[in-house]
């Protein structure tokens, strides 16, 4: 499961204190994020995907064989 990065996590990582600044930073970096009550949040998988790493799939229970 992807680690959720809260607004507070993102503030620490970016160095910004305002949620709007964090959101602008995520958008500029191409990181998909979601609006939350406290501010933007994302997952570590989405950060990795923006960096060019493949999304990790920990659920191998569904394959093409189920079709």
PDB file of N, CA, C, O and CB in Angstrom:
ATOM      1  N   UNK A   1       0.836  -1.178   0.000  1.00  0.00           N
ATOM      2  CA  UNK A   1       0.000   0.000   0.000  1.00  0.00           C
ATOM      3  C   UNK A   1       0.882   1.242   0.000  1.00  0.00           C
ATOM      4  O   UNK A   1       1.919   1.282   0.662  1.00  0.00           O
ATOM      5  CB  UNK A   1      -0.951  -0.003   1.210  1.00  0.00           C
ATOM      6  N   UNK A   2       0.472   2.219  -0.724  1.00  0.00           N
ATOM      7  CA  UNK A   2       1.242   3.449  -0.825  1.00  0.00           C
ATOM      8  C   UNK A   2       1.174   4.217   0.481  1.00  0.00           C
ATOM      9  O   UNK A   2       0.135   4.273   1.139  1.00  0.00           O
ATOM     10  CB  UNK A   2       0.733   4.315  -1.982  1.00  0.00           C
ATOM     11  N   UNK A   3       2.306   4.809   0.845  1.00  0.00           N
ATOM     12  CA  UNK A   3       2.339   5.645   2.037  1.00  0.00           C
ATOM     13  C   UNK A   3       1.688   6.986   1.746  1.00  0.00           C
ATOM     14  O   UNK A   3       2.022   7.648   0.763  1.00  0.00           O
ATOM     15  CB  UNK A   3       3.782   5.842   2.528  1.00  0.00           C
ATOM     16  N   UNK A   4       0.771   7.379   2.593  1.00  0.00           N
ATOM     17  CA  UNK A   4       0.098   8.664   2.415  1.00  0.00           C
ATOM     18  C   UNK A   4       0.969   9.758   2.998  1.00  0.00           C
ATOM     19  O   UNK A   4       1.481   9.642   4.111  1.00  0.00           O
ATOM     20  CB  UNK A   4      -1.304   8.664   3.081  1.00  0.00           C
ATOM     21  N   UNK A   5       1.129  10.825   2.224  1.00  0.00           N
ATOM     22  CA  UNK A   5       1.889  11.982   2.666  1.00  0.00           C
ATOM     23  C   UNK A   5       0.906  13.100   2.965  1.00  0.00           C
ATOM     24  O   UNK A   5       0.272  13.640   2.059  1.00  0.00           O
ATOM     25  CB  UNK A   5       2.938  12.420   1.597  1.00  0.00           C
ATOM     26  N   UNK A   6       0.783  13.442   4.230  1.00  0.00           N
ATOM     27  CA  UNK A   6      -0.161  14.470   4.660  1.00  0.00           C
ATOM     28  C   UNK A   6       0.359  15.857   4.301  1.00  0.00           C
ATOM     29  O   UNK A   6       1.494  16.016   3.852  1.00  0.00           O
ATOM     30  CB  UNK A   6      -0.415  14.372   6.173  1.00  0.00           C
ATOM     31  N   UNK A   7      -0.478  16.837   4.504  1.00  0.00           N
ATOM     32  CA  UNK A   7      -0.074  18.221   4.270  1.00  0.00           C
ATOM     33  C   UNK A   7       1.122  18.572   5.138  1.00  0.00           C
ATOM     34  O   UNK A   7       2.044  19.247   4.679  1.00  0.00           O
ATOM     35  CB  UNK A   7      -1.240  19.185   4.549  1.00  0.00           C
ATOM     36  N   UNK A   8       1.118  18.125   6.383  1.00  0.00           N
ATOM     37  CA  UNK A   8       2.244  18.410   7.277  1.00  0.00           C
ATOM     38  C   UNK A   8       3.524  17.757   6.766  1.00  0.00           C
ATOM     39  O   UNK A   8       4.595  18.359   6.836  1.00  0.00           O
ATOM     40  CB  UNK A   8       1.936  17.923   8.703  1.00  0.00           C
ATOM     41  N   UNK A   9       3.425  16.527   6.252  1.00  0.00           N
ATOM     42  CA  UNK A   9       4.593  15.855   5.663  1.00  0.00           C
ATOM     43  C   UNK A   9       5.120  16.665   4.481  1.00  0.00           C
ATOM     44  O   UNK A   9       6.327  16.856   4.330  1.00  0.00           O
ATOM     45  CB  UNK A   9       4.232  14.412   5.210  1.00  0.00           C
ATOM     46  N   UNK A  10       4.199  17.133   3.650  1.00  0.00           N
ATOM     47  CA  UNK A  10       4.587  17.883   2.460  1.00  0.00           C
ATOM     48  C   UNK A  10       5.177  19.244   2.816  1.00  0.00           C
ATOM     49  O   UNK A  10       6.084  19.724   2.136  1.00  0.00           O
ATOM     50  CB  UNK A  10       3.388  18.063   1.541  1.00  0.00           C
ATOM     51  N   UNK A  11       4.675  19.859   3.862  1.00  0.00           N
ATOM     52  CA  UNK A  11       5.247  21.131   4.320  1.00  0.00           C
ATOM     53  C   UNK A  11       6.684  20.934   4.777  1.00  0.00           C
ATOM     54  O   UNK A  11       7.556  21.744   4.464  1.00  0.00           O
ATOM     55  CB  UNK A  11       4.404  21.729   5.464  1.00  0.00           C
ATOM     56  N   UNK A  12       6.930  19.861   5.514  1.00  0.00           N
ATOM     57  CA  UNK A  12       8.301  19.579   5.963  1.00  0.00           C
ATOM     58  C   UNK A  12       9.209  19.283   4.778  1.00  0.00           C
ATOM     59  O   UNK A  12      10.355  19.733   4.744  1.00  0.00           O
ATOM     60  CB  UNK A  12       8.316  18.395   6.947  1.00  0.00           C
ATOM     61  N   UNK A  13       8.706  18.532   3.810  1.00  0.00           N
ATOM     62  CA  UNK A  13       9.520  18.135   2.659  1.00  0.00           C
ATOM     63  C   UNK A  13       9.835  19.310   1.742  1.00  0.00           C
ATOM     64  O   UNK A  13      10.934  19.388   1.193  1.00  0.00           O
ATOM     65  CB  UNK A  13       8.811  17.050   1.871  1.00  0.00           C
ATOM     66  N   UNK A  14       8.887  20.223   1.571  1.00  0.00           N
ATOM     67  CA  UNK A  14       9.091  21.346   0.649  1.00  0.00           C
ATOM     68  C   UNK A  14       9.682  22.572   1.319  1.00  0.00           C
ATOM     69  O   UNK A  14      10.290  23.412   0.655  1.00  0.00           O
ATOM     70  CB  UNK A  14       7.791  21.718   0.003  1.00  0.00           C
ATOM     71  N   UNK A  15       9.510  22.683   2.622  1.00  0.00           N
ATOM     72  CA  UNK A  15       9.972  23.861   3.333  1.00  0.00           C
ATOM     73  C   UNK A  15       8.968  24.999   3.344  1.00  0.00           C
ATOM     74  O   UNK A  15       9.227  26.048   3.934  1.00  0.00           O
ATOM     75  CB  UNK A  15      11.242  24.333   2.736  1.00  0.00           C
ATOM     76  N   UNK A  16       7.835  24.807   2.702  1.00  0.00           N
ATOM     77  CA  UNK A  16       6.789  25.829   2.689  1.00  0.00           C
ATOM     78  C   UNK A  16       5.888  25.660   3.902  1.00  0.00           C
ATOM     79  O   UNK A  16       5.713  24.552   4.410  1.00  0.00           O
ATOM     80  CB  UNK A  16       5.961  25.755   1.386  1.00  0.00           C
ATOM     81  N   UNK A  17       5.320  26.763   4.358  1.00  0.00           N
ATOM     82  CA  UNK A  17       4.426  26.731   5.514  1.00  0.00           C
ATOM     83  C   UNK A  17       2.961  26.855   5.130  1.00  0.00           C
ATOM     84  O   UNK A  17       2.085  26.384   5.855  1.00  0.00           O
ATOM     85  CB  UNK A  17       4.785  27.832   6.471  1.00  0.00           C
ATOM     86  N   UNK A  18       2.692  27.483   3.998  1.00  0.00           N
ATOM     87  CA  UNK A  18       1.304  27.659   3.567  1.00  0.00           C
ATOM     88  C   UNK A  18       0.903  26.537   2.615  1.00  0.00           C
ATOM     89  O   UNK A  18       1.686  26.124   1.760  1.00  0.00           O
ATOM     90  CB  UNK A  18       1.111  29.033   2.888  1.00  0.00           C
ATOM     91  N   UNK A  19      -0.329  26.050   2.775  1.00  0.00           N
ATOM     92  CA  UNK A  19      -0.835  24.961   1.934  1.00  0.00           C
ATOM     93  C   UNK A  19      -0.848  25.340   0.463  1.00  0.00           C
ATOM     94  O   UNK A  19      -0.575  24.502  -0.397  1.00  0.00           O
ATOM     95  CB  UNK A  19      -2.236  24.565   2.371  1.00  0.00           C
ATOM     96  N   UNK A  20      -1.164  26.600   0.163  1.00  0.00           N
ATOM     97  CA  UNK A  20      -1.196  27.046  -1.231  1.00  0.00           C
ATOM     98  C   UNK A  20       0.185  26.959  -1.873  1.00  0.00           C
ATOM     99  O   UNK A  20       0.307  26.629  -3.052  1.00  0.00           O
ATOM    100  CB  UNK A  20      -1.723  28.480  -1.318  1.00  0.00           C
ATOM    101  N   UNK A  21       1.226  27.258  -1.090  1.00  0.00           N
ATOM    102  CA  UNK A  21       2.590  27.152  -1.615  1.00  0.00           C
ATOM    103  C   UNK A  21       2.974  25.700  -1.860  1.00  0.00           C
ATOM    104  O   UNK A  21       3.629  25.385  -2.854  1.00  0.00           O
ATOM    105  CB  UNK A  21       3.586  27.799  -0.649  1.00  0.00           C
ATOM    106  N   UNK A  22       2.569  24.822  -0.960  1.00  0.00           N
ATOM    107  CA  UNK A  22       2.826  23.390  -1.130  1.00  0.00           C
ATOM    108  C   UNK A  22       2.137  22.887  -2.392  1.00  0.00           C
ATOM    109  O   UNK A  22       2.727  22.146  -3.178  1.00  0.00           O
ATOM    110  CB  UNK A  22       2.341  22.592   0.106  1.00  0.00           C
ATOM    111  N   UNK A  23       0.887  23.295  -2.578  1.00  0.00           N
ATOM    112  CA  UNK A  23       0.126  22.879  -3.753  1.00  0.00           C
ATOM    113  C   UNK A  23       0.796  23.357  -5.035  1.00  0.00           C
ATOM    114  O   UNK A  23       0.891  22.609  -6.008  1.00  0.00           O
ATOM    115  CB  UNK A  23      -1.307  23.412  -3.678  1.00  0.00           C
ATOM    116  N   UNK A  24       1.259  24.599  -5.035  1.00  0.00           N
ATOM    117  CA  UNK A  24       1.947  25.145  -6.211  1.00  0.00           C
ATOM    118  C   UNK A  24       3.231  24.354  -6.504  1.00  0.00           C
ATOM    119  O   UNK A  24       3.554  24.095  -7.663  1.00  0.00           O
ATOM    120  CB  UNK A  24       2.279  26.646  -5.995  1.00  0.00           C
ATOM    121  N   UNK A  25       3.946  23.979  -5.462  1.00  0.00           N
ATOM    122  CA  UNK A  25       5.175  23.197  -5.615  1.00  0.00           C
ATOM    123  C   UNK A  25       4.879  21.811  -6.198  1.00  0.00           C
ATOM    124  O   UNK A  25       5.592  21.341  -7.084  1.00  0.00           O
ATOM    125  CB  UNK A  25       5.890  23.058  -4.258  1.00  0.00           C
ATOM    126  N   UNK A  26       3.831  21.165  -5.698  1.00  0.00           N
ATOM    127  CA  UNK A  26       3.451  19.843  -6.214  1.00  0.00           C
ATOM    128  C   UNK A  26       3.058  19.928  -7.680  1.00  0.00           C
ATOM    129  O   UNK A  26       3.449  19.087  -8.489  1.00  0.00           O
ATOM    130  CB  UNK A  26       2.293  19.252  -5.393  1.00  0.00           C
ATOM    131  N   UNK A  27       2.285  20.946  -8.010  1.00  0.00           N
ATOM    132  CA  UNK A  27       1.839  21.126  -9.390  1.00  0.00           C
ATOM    133  C   UNK A  27       3.035  21.355 -10.316  1.00  0.00           C
ATOM    134  O   UNK A  27       3.093  20.785 -11.405  1.00  0.00           O
ATOM    135  CB  UNK A  27       0.852  22.307  -9.489  1.00  0.00           C
ATOM    136  N   UNK A  28       3.981  22.182  -9.890  1.00  0.00           N
ATOM    137  CA  UNK A  28       5.166  22.473 -10.703  1.00  0.00           C
ATOM    138  C   UNK A  28       6.027  21.227 -10.914  1.00  0.00           C
ATOM    139  O   UNK A  28       6.673  21.080 -11.952  1.00  0.00           O
ATOM    140  CB  UNK A  28       5.999  23.574 -10.044  1.00  0.00           C
ATOM    141  N   UNK A  29       6.033  20.337  -9.928  1.00  0.00           N
ATOM    142  CA  UNK A  29       6.825  19.108 -10.018  1.00  0.00           C
ATOM    143  C   UNK A  29       6.092  17.994 -10.757  1.00  0.00           C
ATOM    144  O   UNK A  29       6.663  16.930 -10.998  1.00  0.00           O
ATOM    145  CB  UNK A  29       7.201  18.632  -8.631  1.00  0.00           C
ATOM    146  N   UNK A  30       4.837  18.231 -11.117  1.00  0.00           N
ATOM    147  CA  UNK A  30       4.071  17.207 -11.823  1.00  0.00           C
ATOM    148  C   UNK A  30       3.604  16.079 -10.925  1.00  0.00           C
ATOM    149  O   UNK A  30       3.371  14.961 -11.384  1.00  0.00           O
ATOM    150  CB  UNK A  30       4.887  16.643 -12.936  1.00  0.00           C
ATOM    151  N   UNK A  31       3.469  16.379  -9.639  1.00  0.00           N
ATOM    152  CA  UNK A  31       3.033  15.367  -8.675  1.00  0.00           C
ATOM    153  C   UNK A  31       1.525  15.472  -8.505  1.00  0.00           C
ATOM    154  O   UNK A  31       1.006  16.533  -8.158  1.00  0.00           O
ATOM    155  CB  UNK A  31       3.760  15.539  -7.303  1.00  0.00           C
ATOM    156  N   UNK A  32       0.830  14.380  -8.749  1.00  0.00           N
ATOM    157  CA  UNK A  32      -0.622  14.362  -8.579  1.00  0.00           C
ATOM    158  C   UNK A  32      -0.925  14.444  -7.084  1.00  0.00           C
ATOM    159  O   UNK A  32      -0.313  13.750  -6.272  1.00  0.00           O
ATOM    160  CB  UNK A  32      -1.258  13.072  -9.217  1.00  0.00           C
ATOM    161  N   UNK A  33      -1.869  15.294  -6.741  1.00  0.00           N
ATOM    162  CA  UNK A  33      -2.245  15.475  -5.346  1.00  0.00           C
ATOM    163  C   UNK A  33      -3.756  15.627  -5.255  1.00  0.00           C
ATOM    164  O   UNK A  33      -4.448  15.779  -6.262  1.00  0.00           O
ATOM    165  CB  UNK A  33      -1.528  16.703  -4.728  1.00  0.00           C
ATOM    166  N   UNK A  34      -4.240  15.583  -4.039  1.00  0.00           N
ATOM    167  CA  UNK A  34      -5.666  15.673  -3.786  1.00  0.00           C
ATOM    168  C   UNK A  34      -5.921  16.758  -2.744  1.00  0.00           C
ATOM    169  O   UNK A  34      -5.146  16.902  -1.798  1.00  0.00           O
ATOM    170  CB  UNK A  34      -6.234  14.310  -3.318  1.00  0.00           C
ATOM    171  N   UNK A  35      -7.001  17.521  -2.912  1.00  0.00           N
ATOM    172  CA  UNK A  35      -7.311  18.534  -1.905  1.00  0.00           C
ATOM    173  C   UNK A  35      -7.884  17.875  -0.651  1.00  0.00           C
ATOM    174  O   UNK A  35      -8.704  16.962  -0.734  1.00  0.00           O
ATOM    175  CB  UNK A  35      -8.304  19.576  -2.468  1.00  0.00           C
ATOM    176  N   UNK A  36      -7.450  18.341   0.475  1.00  0.00           N
ATOM    177  CA  UNK A  36      -7.965  17.834   1.738  1.00  0.00           C
ATOM    178  C   UNK A  36      -8.421  18.972   2.620  1.00  0.00           C
ATOM    179  O   UNK A  36      -8.201  20.139   2.295  1.00  0.00           O
ATOM    180  CB  UNK A  36      -6.914  17.000   2.455  1.00  0.00           C
ATOM    181  N   UNK A  37      -9.039  18.654   3.709  1.00  0.00           N
ATOM    182  CA  UNK A  37      -9.528  19.678   4.625  1.00  0.00           C
ATOM    183  C   UNK A  37      -8.380  20.522   5.181  1.00  0.00           C
ATOM    184  O   UNK A  37      -8.529  21.730   5.368  1.00  0.00           O
ATOM    185  CB  UNK A  37     -10.308  19.032   5.771  1.00  0.00           C
ATOM    186  N   UNK A  38      -7.253  19.895   5.442  1.00  0.00           N
ATOM    187  CA  UNK A  38      -6.086  20.595   5.988  1.00  0.00           C
ATOM    188  C   UNK A  38      -5.158  21.128   4.899  1.00  0.00           C
ATOM    189  O   UNK A  38      -4.260  21.921   5.180  1.00  0.00           O
ATOM    190  CB  UNK A  38      -5.310  19.668   6.904  1.00  0.00           C
ATOM    191  N   UNK A  39      -5.373  20.696   3.661  1.00  0.00           N
ATOM    192  CA  UNK A  39      -4.510  21.087   2.546  1.00  0.00           C
ATOM    193  C   UNK A  39      -4.254  19.894   1.644  1.00  0.00           C
ATOM    194  O   UNK A  39      -4.885  18.850   1.812  1.00  0.00           O
ATOM    195  CB  UNK A  39      -3.177  21.667   3.060  1.00  0.00           C
ATOM    196  N   UNK A  40      -3.341  20.026   0.688  1.00  0.00           N
ATOM    197  CA  UNK A  40      -3.110  18.932  -0.261  1.00  0.00           C
ATOM    198  C   UNK A  40      -2.452  17.730   0.407  1.00  0.00           C
ATOM    199  O   UNK A  40      -1.708  17.858   1.379  1.00  0.00           O
ATOM    200  CB  UNK A  40      -2.244  19.415  -1.419  1.00  0.00           C
ATOM    201  N   UNK A  41      -2.753  16.562  -0.147  1.00  0.00           N
ATOM    202  CA  UNK A  41      -2.090  15.340   0.280  1.00  0.00           C
ATOM    203  C   UNK A  41      -1.830  14.498  -0.956  1.00  0.00           C
ATOM    204  O   UNK A  41      -2.463  14.698  -1.993  1.00  0.00           O
ATOM    205  CB  UNK A  41      -2.944  14.558   1.332  1.00  0.00           C
ATOM    206  N   UNK A  42      -0.904  13.560  -0.850  1.00  0.00           N
ATOM    207  CA  UNK A  42      -0.558  12.675  -1.963  1.00  0.00           C
ATOM    208  C   UNK A  42      -0.046  11.367  -1.382  1.00  0.00           C
ATOM    209  O   UNK A  42      -0.148  11.133  -0.177  1.00  0.00           O
ATOM    210  CB  UNK A  42       0.510  13.329  -2.910  1.00  0.00           C
ATOM    211  N   UNK A  43       0.502  10.521  -2.234  1.00  0.00           N
ATOM    212  CA  UNK A  43       1.083   9.258  -1.773  1.00  0.00           C
ATOM    213  C   UNK A  43       2.524   9.169  -2.257  1.00  0.00           C
ATOM    214  O   UNK A  43       2.922   9.860  -3.195  1.00  0.00           O
ATOM    215  CB  UNK A  43       0.253   8.036  -2.280  1.00  0.00           C
ATOM    216  N   UNK A  44       3.286   8.323  -1.614  1.00  0.00           N
ATOM    217  CA  UNK A  44       4.668   8.139  -2.028  1.00  0.00           C
ATOM    218  C   UNK A  44       4.740   7.545  -3.438  1.00  0.00           C
ATOM    219  O   UNK A  44       5.668   7.855  -4.186  1.00  0.00           O
ATOM    220  CB  UNK A  44       5.407   7.238  -1.031  1.00  0.00           C
ATOM    221  N   UNK A  45       3.786   6.705  -3.807  1.00  0.00           N
ATOM    222  CA  UNK A  45       3.759   6.146  -5.159  1.00  0.00           C
ATOM    223  C   UNK A  45       3.564   7.236  -6.208  1.00  0.00           C
ATOM    224  O   UNK A  45       4.180   7.186  -7.272  1.00  0.00           O
ATOM    225  CB  UNK A  45       2.648   5.103  -5.279  1.00  0.00           C
ATOM    226  N   UNK A  46       2.709   8.226  -5.918  1.00  0.00           N
ATOM    227  CA  UNK A  46       2.493   9.310  -6.875  1.00  0.00           C
ATOM    228  C   UNK A  46       3.720  10.210  -6.985  1.00  0.00           C
ATOM    229  O   UNK A  46       4.011  10.729  -8.062  1.00  0.00           O
ATOM    230  CB  UNK A  46       1.274  10.138  -6.471  1.00  0.00           C
ATOM    231  N   UNK A  47       4.433  10.397  -5.891  1.00  0.00           N
ATOM    232  CA  UNK A  47       5.689  11.157  -5.937  1.00  0.00           C
ATOM    233  C   UNK A  47       6.706  10.402  -6.789  1.00  0.00           C
ATOM    234  O   UNK A  47       7.378  10.995  -7.632  1.00  0.00           O
ATOM    235  CB  UNK A  47       6.252  11.402  -4.499  1.00  0.00           C
ATOM    236  N   UNK A  48       6.816   9.092  -6.567  1.00  0.00           N
ATOM    237  CA  UNK A  48       7.744   8.276  -7.343  1.00  0.00           C
ATOM    238  C   UNK A  48       7.378   8.266  -8.825  1.00  0.00           C
ATOM    239  O   UNK A  48       8.261   8.315  -9.682  1.00  0.00           O
ATOM    240  CB  UNK A  48       7.768   6.851  -6.804  1.00  0.00           C
ATOM    241  N   UNK A  49       6.088   8.202  -9.129  1.00  0.00           N
ATOM    242  CA  UNK A  49       5.646   8.201 -10.524  1.00  0.00           C
ATOM    243  C   UNK A  49       6.032   9.505 -11.213  1.00  0.00           C
ATOM    244  O   UNK A  49       6.426   9.498 -12.379  1.00  0.00           O
ATOM    245  CB  UNK A  49       4.128   7.985 -10.608  1.00  0.00           C
ATOM    246  N   UNK A  50       5.920  10.615 -10.504  1.00  0.00           N
ATOM    247  CA  UNK A  50       6.312  11.907 -11.080  1.00  0.00           C
ATOM    248  C   UNK A  50       7.812  11.948 -11.336  1.00  0.00           C
ATOM    249  O   UNK A  50       8.279  12.668 -12.219  1.00  0.00           O
ATOM    250  CB  UNK A  50       5.902  13.065 -10.148  1.00  0.00           C
ATOM    251  N   UNK A  51       8.565  11.172 -10.563  1.00  0.00           N
ATOM    252  CA  UNK A  51      10.006  11.101 -10.740  1.00  0.00           C
ATOM    253  C   UNK A  51      10.430  10.073 -11.773  1.00  0.00           C
ATOM    254  O   UNK A  51      11.623   9.880 -12.007  1.00  0.00           O
ATOM    255  CB  UNK A  51      10.659  10.792  -9.438  1.00  0.00           C
ATOM    256  N   UNK A  52       9.460   9.413 -12.393  1.00  0.00           N
ATOM    257  CA  UNK A  52       9.775   8.453 -13.445  1.00  0.00           C
ATOM    258  C   UNK A  52       9.851   7.012 -12.994  1.00  0.00           C
ATOM    259  O   UNK A  52      10.168   6.133 -13.795  1.00  0.00           O
ATOM    260  CB  UNK A  52      11.050   8.815 -14.064  1.00  0.00           C
ATOM    261  N   UNK A  53       9.567   6.748 -11.732  1.00  0.00           N
ATOM    262  CA  UNK A  53       9.576   5.376 -11.241  1.00  0.00           C
ATOM    263  C   UNK A  53       8.190   4.773 -11.420  1.00  0.00           C
ATOM    264  O   UNK A  53       7.182   5.469 -11.293  1.00  0.00           O
ATOM    265  CB  UNK A  53      10.015   5.320  -9.753  1.00  0.00           C
ATOM    266  N   UNK A  54       8.142   3.494 -11.712  1.00  0.00           N
ATOM    267  CA  UNK A  54       6.855   2.812 -11.924  1.00  0.00           C
ATOM    268  C   UNK A  54       6.107   2.716 -10.611  1.00  0.00           C
ATOM    269  O   UNK A  54       6.705   2.603  -9.541  1.00  0.00           O
ATOM    270  CB  UNK A  54       7.062   1.399 -12.529  1.00  0.00           C
ATOM    271  N   UNK A  55       4.791   2.762 -10.710  1.00  0.00           N
ATOM    272  CA  UNK A  55       3.971   2.570  -9.520  1.00  0.00           C
ATOM    273  C   UNK A  55       4.106   1.139  -9.040  1.00  0.00           C
ATOM    274  O   UNK A  55       4.068   0.199  -9.835  1.00  0.00           O
ATOM    275  CB  UNK A  55       2.493   2.912  -9.802  1.00  0.00           C
ATOM    276  N   UNK A  56       4.262   0.980  -7.745  1.00  0.00           N
ATOM    277  CA  UNK A  56       4.387  -0.359  -7.171  1.00  0.00           C
ATOM    278  C   UNK A  56       3.007  -0.961  -7.000  1.00  0.00           C
ATOM    279  O   UNK A  56       2.082  -0.306  -6.520  1.00  0.00           O
ATOM    280  CB  UNK A  56       5.136  -0.320  -5.816  1.00  0.00           C
ATOM    281  N   UNK A  57       2.879  -2.213  -7.397  1.00  0.00           N
ATOM    282  CA  UNK A  57       1.613  -2.909  -7.211  1.00  0.00           C
ATOM    283  C   UNK A  57       1.848  -4.027  -6.213  1.00  0.00           C
ATOM    284  O   UNK A  57       2.548  -4.997  -6.506  1.00  0.00           O
ATOM    285  CB  UNK A  57       1.050  -3.461  -8.566  1.00  0.00           C
ATOM    286  N   UNK A  58       1.270  -3.891  -5.051  1.00  0.00           N
ATOM    287  CA  UNK A  58       1.425  -4.896  -4.006  1.00  0.00           C
ATOM    288  C   UNK A  58       0.304  -5.924  -4.028  1.00  0.00           C
ATOM    289  O   UNK A  58       0.326  -6.885  -3.260  1.00  0.00           O
ATOM    290  CB  UNK A  58       1.479  -4.230  -2.651  1.00  0.00           C
ATOM    291  N   UNK A  59      -0.669  -5.727  -4.902  1.00  0.00           N
ATOM    292  CA  UNK A  59      -1.816  -6.635  -4.960  1.00  0.00           C
ATOM    293  C   UNK A  59      -1.701  -7.498  -6.211  1.00  0.00           C
ATOM    294  O   UNK A  59      -2.074  -7.081  -7.307  1.00  0.00           O
ATOM    295  CB  UNK A  59      -3.162  -5.843  -4.954  1.00  0.00           C
ATOM    296  N   UNK A  60      -1.180  -8.701  -6.027  1.00  0.00           N
ATOM    297  CA  UNK A  60      -1.009  -9.622  -7.149  1.00  0.00           C
ATOM    298  C   UNK A  60      -2.199 -10.562  -7.304  1.00  0.00           C
ATOM    299  O   UNK A  60      -2.143 -11.504  -8.095  1.00  0.00           O
ATOM    300  CB  UNK A  60       0.265 -10.430  -6.971  1.00  0.00           C
ATOM    301  N   UNK A  61      -3.274 -10.319  -6.559  1.00  0.00           N
ATOM    302  CA  UNK A  61      -4.405 -11.240  -6.607  1.00  0.00           C
ATOM    303  C   UNK A  61      -5.235 -11.090  -7.882  1.00  0.00           C
ATOM    304  O   UNK A  61      -5.982 -12.003  -8.234  1.00  0.00           O
ATOM    305  CB  UNK A  61      -5.287 -11.027  -5.401  1.00  0.00           C
ATOM    306  N   UNK A  62      -5.121  -9.973  -8.570  1.00  0.00           N
ATOM    307  CA  UNK A  62      -5.870  -9.752  -9.809  1.00  0.00           C
ATOM    308  C   UNK A  62      -4.918  -9.721 -10.984  1.00  0.00           C
ATOM    309  O   UNK A  62      -4.075  -8.832 -11.095  1.00  0.00           O
ATOM    310  CB  UNK A  62      -6.680  -8.444  -9.742  1.00  0.00           C
ATOM    311  N   UNK A  63      -5.060 -10.694 -11.854  1.00  0.00           N
ATOM    312  CA  UNK A  63      -4.243 -10.759 -13.069  1.00  0.00           C
ATOM    313  C   UNK A  63      -5.169 -10.847 -14.266  1.00  0.00           C
ATOM    314  O   UNK A  63      -6.389 -10.879 -14.111  1.00  0.00           O
ATOM    315  CB  UNK A  63      -3.261 -11.973 -13.035  1.00  0.00           C
ATOM    316  N   UNK A  64      -4.602 -10.886 -15.443  1.00  0.00           N
ATOM    317  CA  UNK A  64      -5.401 -11.002 -16.664  1.00  0.00           C
ATOM    318  C   UNK A  64      -6.147 -12.337 -16.725  1.00  0.00           C
ATOM    319  O   UNK A  64      -7.098 -12.476 -17.493  1.00  0.00           O
ATOM    320  CB  UNK A  64      -4.506 -10.849 -17.897  1.00  0.00           C
ATOM    321  N   UNK A  65      -5.732 -13.304 -15.935  1.00  0.00           N
ATOM    322  CA  UNK A  65      -6.382 -14.625 -15.921  1.00  0.00           C
ATOM    323  C   UNK A  65      -7.818 -14.585 -15.406  1.00  0.00           C
ATOM    324  O   UNK A  65      -8.582 -15.518 -15.652  1.00  0.00           O
ATOM    325  CB  UNK A  65      -5.578 -15.579 -15.071  1.00  0.00           C
ATOM    326  N   UNK A  66      -8.196 -13.533 -14.702  1.00  0.00           N
ATOM    327  CA  UNK A  66      -9.556 -13.480 -14.166  1.00  0.00           C
ATOM    328  C   UNK A  66     -10.576 -13.138 -15.248  1.00  0.00           C
ATOM    329  O   UNK A  66     -11.780 -13.262 -15.022  1.00  0.00           O
ATOM    330  CB  UNK A  66      -9.636 -12.460 -13.038  1.00  0.00           C
ATOM    331  N   UNK A  67     -10.111 -12.713 -16.411  1.00  0.00           N
ATOM    332  CA  UNK A  67     -11.027 -12.333 -17.487  1.00  0.00           C
ATOM    333  C   UNK A  67     -11.588 -13.512 -18.197  1.00  0.00           C
ATOM    334  O   UNK A  67     -12.376 -13.355 -19.130  1.00  0.00           O
ATOM    335  CB  UNK A  67     -10.347 -11.451 -18.469  1.00  0.00           C
TER     336      UNK A  67
END
